Amino acid sequence: MSVIKATDADFESALSSNQKTIVKYFADWCGSCKLISPKFKRMSDDERFADVQFLEVNAEENENARKIGGVNNLPFFAAFSGKTLIEGAATNKEDAIVSLIEGLN
């Protein structure tokens, strides 16, 4: 599955469209956000996570989506079950992101 860019306008409907979602919050100026992007994309193509929706949200431009995810630093990753936030973490470690995704199962 590819990474889908989401905004405040479609964030909640995107969450509703899949039972398992991982969201990457980023900012254009964030170097760590840019470095983790290829890994996040690779995870979205991983067959282990075929039933997980991967969203990407610009945290500076989408205040509502940022608040829903409880973002407190960047890059920030949030795991949702439907529209319910399960867990979030400010990290740039691939294993921490995988743990968030695996926590959805």
C-alpha positions in Angstrom: 0.0 0.0 0.0 1.3 3.4 -0.8 1.7 6.4 1.6 -1.3 8.7 1.4 -1.0 12.4 2.1 -3.8 13.6 4.4 -5.0 17.0 5.5 -7.4 18.4 8.0 -10.1 18.2 5.4 -9.9 14.5 4.9 -8.0 13.2 8.0 -11.0 11.8 10.0 -12.6 10.2 6.9 -9.2 8.6 6.1 -9.0 7.1 9.6 -12.6 5.8 9.3 -11.8 4.1 6.0 -9.4 1.6 7.6 -9.3 -0.3 10.9 -5.5 0.0 11.2 -3.7 3.2 10.4 -0.2 4.5 11.1 0.3 8.3 10.6 3.6 10.1 10.1 3.5 13.7 11.1 6.3 15.9 9.6 7.3 19.4 8.8 9.1 20.6 5.6 12.0 22.0 7.7 12.5 18.8 9.7 15.7 16.9 8.7 14.8 13.8 10.7 11.4 13.7 9.0 13.1 13.7 5.6 15.5 10.9 6.6 12.7 8.6 7.9 10.5 9.1 4.8 12.1 6.3 2.6 11.9 3.8 5.5 8.3 4.7 6.1 7.6 4.2 2.4 9.3 0.9 2.5 7.2 -0.2 5.5 4.1 0.7 3.6 5.1 -1.8 0.9 5.9 -4.5 3.4 3.6 -7.5 3.0 3.5 -7.9 6.8 1.6 -4.6 7.0 -0.7 -5.2 4.0 -3.8 -4.4 6.1 -2.4 -1.2 7.5 -3.1 2.2 6.0 -0.1 4.6 5.9 -0.9 8.3 6.2 1.4 11.3 6.0 0.4 14.7 7.5 2.2 18.0 7.5 1.9 18.9 11.2 2.4 22.6 10.6 -0.4 23.0 8.0 -2.9 20.6 9.7 -3.6 21.7 13.2 -6.7 19.5 13.8 -5.0 16.3 12.6 -2.0 17.2 14.7 -4.2 17.6 17.8 -6.0 14.3 17.2 -2.6 12.5 17.1 -1.3 14.2 20.2 1.8 15.4 18.4 4.5 16.8 20.7 7.6 16.6 18.6 8.7 15.7 15.0 8.8 13.3 13.4 5.9 11.9 15.3 4.1 8.6 14.5 0.6 7.7 15.7 -1.2 4.4 15.5 -5.0 4.4 15.2 -7.6 1.7 15.3 -10.4 3.3 13.3 -10.6 6.9 14.7 -9.2 5.9 18.1 -5.6 6.8 18.9 -3.9 3.7 20.3 -0.4 5.0 20.8 2.0 7.7 19.6 5.7 8.4 19.7 8.2 11.0 18.6 10.9 8.9 17.0 13.1 8.5 14.0 13.9 4.8 14.8 12.5 2.3 12.4 12.1 -0.4 15.1 9.9 1.9 17.2 7.6 2.6 14.2 7.4 -1.2 13.5 6.4 -1.7 17.2 3.6 0.9 16.8 2.3 -0.9 13.7 2.6 -4.3 15.3 0.6 -3.0 18.3 -2.4 -2.6 16.0 -2.7 -6.4 15.6 
